Amino acid sequence: REQARKGPSFRPILIRESLTQRELSTLAIRSAYLPGVTFEKSLRRIYPQGALTGHVTGYVSPLTSREIEENSSLGDLPDLATGKIGIEYALEPELRGTPGGERVEVNARGRPIRVFRDFEPEPGGDVKLALDIGLQQHVTEILRRGQSEPVDMATAEVQRAIAGNRDLKLHLASGENMLLRDSIGNITPPESGAVVVMDIRNGEILSMVSSPTYDPNVFTDRLLTRDWRRLNEHPRNPLLNRVTAGLYAPGSTFKMVVALAALEAGIINERTSFSCKGSMELGNATFHCWLEDGHGTVNVVRALERSCDVFFYEVALKTGIQRIKAMANKLGLGDVTGIDIPGEKQGIIPHHEWKLATHGVVWTPGETVVASIGQGYVLVTPLQLAVMTARLASGTKAVTPSLQTVDGVPEFAELDISPAALRIVHKGMFEVTNGSLGTARAHNLPSRLGGMAGKTGTVQVKRITKEQREAGITKNIERPWKERDHALFVGYAPIKDPRYAVAVVVEHGGSGSSMAAPIAKAALKRALETEGKA
């Protein structure tokens, strides 16, 4: 009624769209009794890969009233759909094209009486993405499954679990149809997190997976309120692109930054060692290592291999947070990467001025200690971790990411980090997957593929409380999902002349070595085995 009241008397008014074939047939039969009602074909954007690439492609949807207010000329194009997020939004000018139309003469009542000229529409441009769909599918499956097994949705046990768990109900209501059984028998949704696989040579993003995801096809029509509510109220937020906008403490994956800052400044060398007895005293505070009895005397290579916290506490105090921040920035942390989709978060690499400006108090040595193991105020995105790893593996270039295919060899800026310092850190990352005590020694790639190097990370979300310990809860997986540790891994392969970098974050996944490292291995293995076969 509003359209009829405001618009010209002979402008068509949309009554219903997205008719099924059955509805169309029924109305066609009765068309003689529906004067003035016509049927028209309309264009609709289809996303063949659906949820598999939802966070990358984004979606188009009908014009909003706000868009029309900001650009009144769009009101003359009622069928226009515009990009709202992802590549669709970022590259809207290239993708849109030019609408066609007719210039007509109308009478006083607005009825067309003569057509002066037709305007043929011009199609928009093509955009070619670097995503390897086979790799994207593989990575999606291994991330969602984690270390759990799919369950039969029809069993009585699973139905009882669903009935008693609001999160499971909301998960299934959003359109997901997969549940898992974890290692202690609980029925759970698929894992949440992010994986990025990046070509070190040109920065192309070969896989970008954020889980859970959404199907962009649901947005191409006028979205129903109930469908929006299902997505928006999902307990694990499928609308969030965790790769670019998820902020996480990097945990021990940050230790390469601290090591390089200290090596570059001459604070340590490869022979410098510290004794780890399981903790370090600083004033009245005690900072513990993850290994209660300590690692003994270790140098930087062994400290990376075994992920010794105390070594990095000592090194960070001698190096200082300002040098650590500068190295983090060189490696791509603490700033947006410039990826070709909107909504990217900057993250936080804290330092003296930031603390004073943000919290109004001075930086303390204890905060340097906590930052040295990638916790406290330090926050990064999974994409930033992938960029950091690509730059470490390159050794010479400040690699930047691109979702679009890259022609030729891009001219990246120089990384400007000492080759000698990088060689030492590379040794440590090699030992993580190849050393006898490496934290990811069980998840190395086979020698035929050239092996891999990397670093595990486990980020504490919440300490086990005294009450939980008294109740017999001592293991991460026995705790409520939202209280479990995050699992991280970064790596590259092959070891000689690296070609691919990977970053994995599994939310509340537990140990980086047991949960994130196997996912990284599987992703790199698939990338190496299928390269050049597309």
Buried (B, 14 or more C-beta within 10 A) or exposed (E): EEEEEEBEEEEEEEEEEEEEEEEEEEBEEEEEEEEEEEEEEEEEBEBEBBBBBBBBBBBBBBBEEEBBEEEEEBBEEBEBBBBBBBBBBBBBEEBBEEEEEEEEEEEEEEEEEEEEEEEEEEEBEEBEBBBBBBBBBBBBEBBBBBBBEEBEEEEEEBEEBBEEBEBBEBBBBBBBEBBBBBEEEBBBBBBBBBBBBBBBBBBBBBBBBBBBBBBBBBBBBEBEEEBEEBBEEBBBBBBBBBBBBBBBBBBBBBBBBBBBBBBBBEBBEBEBBBEBEBBBEBEEEEBEBBBEEBBEEBBBBBBBBBBBBBBBBBBBBBBBBEBBBBBBBBBBBBEBBEBBBBBBBBBBBBBBEBBEEEEEEEBBBBBBBBBBBBBBBBBBBBBBBBBBBBBBBBBEBBBBBBBBEEEEEBEBEEBEBEEEBBEBBBBBBBBBBBBEEBBBBEBBBEEEBBBBBBBBBBBBBEEBEEEBEEEEBEEBBBBEBEBBBBBBBBBBBBBEEBBBBBBBBBBBBBBBBBBBBBBBBBBBBBBBEBBEEE
